[in-house]
Amino acid sequence: MAIRIRENESLESALKRFKRELHQHGVLEAARRKERYEKPSDRRRRLQAAAIRRARRAARRRGER
């Protein structure tokens, strides 16, 4: 991943753009997940919980309950 510093751009704003891009691509989250081994059952449980949260959020946005 590379960020080119624009002309007259401060280092702080370039760093902010870099961090935003890392977050959008999920690099940090993937690195945290890879720190330790995750059992397949735990992975399924985590993904299922995330799917439920997404479904509830979508239902809330549609005005359903």
N, C-alpha and C positions, 0 to 999 in steps of 0.2 A: 504494500500500500504506500503510495507516495503522494505528497501534497507539494505543489509548487507555490512558493511564496510570491505573491503578486507584488507589483511595483507599489511602493509606499505602504505596504501592509505591515502592521506590527506583528511581532512574534507571537503575542498573546492571541490575536485573532486567527493566525495561522494554526496555532495549537488548538484553538477551539474548533476550527474546521476539521482538523485531523481527528480529534476526539469524537466529534459528531459522526464522521464517516466510519470510525471504528465501531461506534454504537449501532449505526444503521446496518452494518454488515454482520453484527453479532460476534465479532472477534473476541471481545473480552468475556462474554458469556460462555463461549465455547472453550476458552482457555480455563475458566474457572471450573467448568464441568469436567475437563480432562485432567485436573489436578489429581484426582483420585479415581479409582475404579468404581464404576456404577453398575450394580447388578442389573441384569436385564429386567427383572421384575420391578425394581425401583425406577428404572427408566420408563417402563410402561405406565407405572403409577403416576410419574411426573407428567408425562405427555397426556395422559387421560385427564388429569386435573387441569392442565392448561386448556385442553379442548372444552371442558365444562365451563371454565371461566370465560372463554371466548364466546361460547353459545349463550351464556347468561348475559354477557355484555351486549351481544347482538340483539337479544330479545328485549333487553331494556331500552335499547335505542329505537326499536320498532314500537315500543309502547306496550308490549305484552308482559304478562307476569305469570 
